[in-house]
Amino acid sequence: MPRAVPVILAVLLAALSGYAVVANWQQALRVRDLAATATNTDAYRTATYEVTAELVMLQAAMLEPGGEERDRLLDANRRADEAMAHMAALDVEHGGDAAGLAARHRALRTVIAGFVAQLDRGDLPGATVVVEDVLEPEFAALTKLLVAERDHHLADYRREQARAVEDSRTSVGTVLIVFLLGLVVLTGFGVSRRAHRRQVEALADTDPLTGLLNRTAFTTRAQQALAGEPTVLVVNVDGFRDVNEQLGHRIGDLLLVEAGRRLGALVREADAVARIGGDEFAVLLRDDDPRLGETVGARLLEAFDQSFVLDEVTVDLEVSIGAATAGAGEDVVTLLRHADAAMHEAKQQRTGFSRFRCENRQDAAARLSLLGDLRRALDDPEQLTLHYQPKVAVATGELVGVEALARWHHPARGPISPADFIPVLEVTNLMHRFTEQVLSTALRQARTWLDAGHRVPIAVNVSTRSLLDPDFPGRVAALLAEAGVPGDLLSIEVTEYALMSDPDTAIEALHRLRAAGVKASIDDYGTGYSSMTYLKVLPIAELKIDRSFVMDIAASSSSRALVASTVELGHRLGLTVVAEGVEDEAAVAALREIGCDTAQGYHFAKPLPAEALTARLRESVQPA
């Protein structure tokens, strides 16, 4: 009898396994039906949206016959036709009804073409009759039928979903039973303990999400490889945080799994790939030739140029890669730190790939030295000064404000570019002191100009670190009171990155600043990742279009179109739009034609010391 127990259990296990296979097959069919229903629902939803958008476009064209909606109406009709045809092709169950709806809509094209012709002839009464008596009733009927069909498919989808959930629960229970009996059978055959031990060892070395090595296992393998001169690549997925926040953690997890798969597919079997952090991976190349790091790095960059398609969502991301080759006496921790430093350099410089070299250590020392000099410069008013670049009304050429720009004259090295010292400040708390000093100097100058009869608004750039400091709005209000300057003469310029790194905190800070009368402006607009949703709710007064779109506006139709659309967007949101980097009169003419409010750049003036700008202000008020 004892010998028969394992046999009986094995037969029972086989029977349950067969049942599980059948259940999984049924589940697969259920999932297929669920996917088809979801596709039909989405097709009806899209068709409803396009038909509604077409009606809105038609009504807008009626209200403004010469507007752009008239030019876009036929294109909207074509998109709606395509959506209806796609809907009819997908809906096999109700193919006749769907095809009939598509045909009804297709028949409207001739009516719409006639309506457009009436608009072109100026026959507004006739066009009104066509809209009110023909098009609007037909669109209303179509929309009602589409919504009804959509709701029908949505109800089907929910029923299929409920059945799938129930089947899944049943399958899970069956699999659990099979698993438990399997353990019993394996125990009876004397192999359960060894299998369990191997499973535990594998889990200890594996990242549970991607199935790659984890950091501990990678460190162990890298330590073993240090007998030679291995190269380590640290790979960071740029923009992963945005994917998680905007598309959800499920898409983020799928992205990491796919990223790990691509990495693993591009290295040799002898090499190792691991996930060592949230959005960071590491690759161990056992070859002693350090040039292999550049070769593999180039292949990885090329692999990530391809879009990720995740649950029917297309995501385009890049990676930043840092490479480091082990030197004599270096341990794994040092090697990983060097590769990580190179990766951050690649991310900062936006080069995609960077290799750690001996001179990187010297660069770090230079940055520390520069930081010490900056600390001393903040105590020396002769070193850190402000220059002011005029902001000019495009329509009239009048000066409507200035932007305060920091200048550093090092006692030994001479002038140092803000591009060299601002990044050093931004990663330290010294940025708070620097920002406060710039604000204080700018506000004192505003007070001086006010006393001389010149009302000159001043814009000051503010870093992410300062904007997200909870005490920052209070300090700005105190500085305004101390200088005796009204809040509406100060504008705070922040980048899209500063706003999107912590939107809730940034929005709260801007609201507190606006309560003090201070305006806010998005600097370098068009180069970041700001969401339209946030743009709608941000308490801002101004958009500054980045110079990269403005410099060739007169010669490039693409740049002109982008600037024009930004100006229109800003005006519709009630914002002033400023163009940066204006270099010539042709650019001014283009901006004037587009309707841009304000411009600044070398065409008008370079950044000037306060004394030089004061002289220009005096000249502008002298009688002719």
Summary of the structure (lengths in Angstrom):
residues: 624
radius of gyration: 32.7
end to end distance: 119.2
largest distance: 119.2
contacts: 1933
relative contact order: 0.05
helix: 63%
strand: 14%
